[in-house]
Amino acid sequence: MSLSSAPAAQAAPAAPARIAQHRRYLMCRPEHFTVSYRINPWMEPAKPTDTAKALAQWQTLYDTYVALGHEVELIDPVPGLPDMVYTANGGFIVDGRALGVRFRVDERRGEERPFMDWFAAHGFDVVEPVSVQEGEGDFLLVGDTILAGTGFRSTGDSHAEVAGVFGREVVSLRLIDPRFYHLDTAISVLDPVEGPGGVEKANIAYLPSAFDEPSLAVLRERYPDAIEVSDADGAVFGLNSASDGYNVFISPRATGFEAQLRERGYHPVLVDLSELLLGGGGIKCCTLELRGKR
């Protein structure tokens, strides 16, 4: 066969163009961070924690968001509430409406009122919760749909409540591994929720082993293009991440997930929150998205 008649080489499909979109987040400085009780498998009260290190790592995350053009609001930390740094558990906000939380564990009940007071003071329409649920830890907005977790913290009846509050479809998913006790430890929302011209196709990454079989079937049917992340990357809280549609903020230890993101055209931004992981939280836990009113 002559060179001119040889079949053309098949070019690898180009990764889709990703667009970074502005985000507005609520964060809380970990000035009182420590691990003095155990409410998840990551917490070991006998193990020393370094508050200064936690503050420095948190500051890097804050500075990274700001450097990339995102807006970060702050809620004042309260003495005696060391887990307040995990602001994602403080509420769920869509279209200017803020649903407060009712924590399952007594150790965190003191956080409920400070978060609702902050939402009200900053112009959000606050809804007092009825059911036990832990905010954006277990509620993730993916396009027009709310994925809702249960199994360890938020109760199943909270899913009907969040559907009524926000008037959106809610898809229930059951977590089965106690290490991944909130939905945001096992699912990362990657694509922008809204873009030019309206709602865009949204996509996710998730950890298959964190879910029961019916939930896994739902995820595979709804998100056939999702990134399925390895157990090794899940175990370093790789999925506890934030995304603006292009930049995906992840743990530097989630090396496999990092490669998967690059293959899909995302830009992984590596931020180490190893000290805050001692309390069972990572990047997403420290990041509550504020959608709507100012």
Stockholm file with secondary structure:
# STOCKHOLM 1.0

chainA/1-294         MSLSSAPAAQAAPAAPARIAQHRRYLMCRPEHFTVSYRINPWMEPAKPTDTAKALAQWQTLYDTYVALGHEVELIDPVPGLPDMVYTANGGFIVDGRALGVRFRVDERRGEERPFMDWFAAHGFDVVEPVSVQEGEGDFLLVGDTILAGTGFRSTGDSHAEVAGVFGREVVSLRLIDPRFYHLDTAISVLDPVEGPGGVEKANIAYLPSAFDEPSLAVLRERYPDAIEVSDADGAVFGLNSASDGYNVFISPRATGFEAQLRERGYHPVLVDLSELLLGGGGIKCCTLELRGKR
#=GR chainA/1-294 SS CCGGGSCCCCCCCCCCCCCCCCCEEEECCCTTCCCCSCSSTTCCTTSCCCHHHHHHHHHHHHHHHHHTTCEEEECCCCTTCGGGGCGGGGCEEETTEEECCBCSSGGGGGGHHHHHHHHHHTTCEEECCCSCBCGGGTEEEETTEEEEEESSSSCTHHHHHHHHHHTSCEEEEEBCCTTSCSGGGTEEECSCSEETTEECCCCEEECGGGBCHHHHHHHHHHCTTCEECCHHHHTTTTTSCEESSSEEEECTTCHHHHHHHHHTTCEEEECCCHHHHTTTCCTGGGCEECCSCC
#=GC SS_cons         CCGGGSCCCCCCCCCCCCCCCCCEEEECCCTTCCCCSCSSTTCCTTSCCCHHHHHHHHHHHHHHHHHTTCEEEECCCCTTCGGGGCGGGGCEEETTEEECCBCSSGGGGGGHHHHHHHHHHTTCEEECCCSCBCGGGTEEEETTEEEEEESSSSCTHHHHHHHHHHTSCEEEEEBCCTTSCSGGGTEEECSCSEETTEECCCCEEECGGGBCHHHHHHHHHHCTTCEECCHHHHTTTTTSCEESSSEEEECTTCHHHHHHHHHTTCEEEECCCHHHHTTTCCTGGGCEECCSCC
//
